[in-house]
Amino acid sequence: MIAPAESDPSRVGSEILRATRAVSVLILVAAGGCASPPASIGLDGRLSIFEPGIGFAPEFPPEPWTMNNAGRRGGTALDARDGVPALRLAGGRDEPAFGLRISTPLLATPYLHWGWLVDPASTGNTPLRLVIAFRGGRAGSARLGDSIGAWFDAELPAHDRAFEIAWGNPPGTVVTAKDGRPRFVLRGGPAAAGRWWVETADLSELYRRTWPADEVGAAKIVYVGVVGGDRAGDIAHIAELILSK
């Protein structure tokens, strides 16, 4: 399930700006130029995909983070909106995309937390969405096509399940994205735009609802990312993106 959002500005600011702790425990680039392993959960039970003070420019992240060319060419930037440090995603024909390769059991970190804001001038149907990919929940299931990886310069981990959580229209619906993934449209519309919302989603519950025949205890999260809109006027911010137990 997805918890009700917090929209009080003072509460939102305190939640988003809390001290960061998880970045130091993530696995970074391996010595000798070898490809790094995916990130794993920290000792505090948290894993940060993005939060203020992450310690590197998102346009050129170290492995196992990923960024596509649209993001490097001005589609992403560190910014502050209403005094809140955030990652800004400017939409375009090539959607900016930023994320992290992960290897952690779904039930070890089932909760995804994030803060997001979409500019009122954004005109696209989906100016911001989260993409979460999984593997192992059903023995023998076929690997999905690398439609997520098409956004990036490097191949993403093998995955057999994926869904999206989106800002779009109409909010409160479940639709099928153009790549065939289930898309939970959480928030959207003029009334929600222009202010921060802090959200929490139980990924294990969404997984069970989407694939009830799978063994959720065997599933691993292998990727979490954020993708901007496909129109030049789409401007969105994300202030944190964190997995926790």
Secondary structure, DSSP 8 states (H G I E B T S, - for coil): -B---B--HHHHHHHHTS---SGGGS----GGG-----B---TTSEEEEE-TT-SS-TTS--TTEEE-HHIIIIIEEEEEETTEEEEEEE--SS--EEEEEEEEEGGGS-EEEEEEEE-TT--SS-SEEEEEEEE-SSTT-----STTGGGSSS-----SEEEEEEE-SSTTEEEE-TTS-EEEEEE-STTTTTS-EEEEEEHHHHHHHH-TTS-GGG-EEEEEEEEE-SSTT-EEEEEEEEEE-
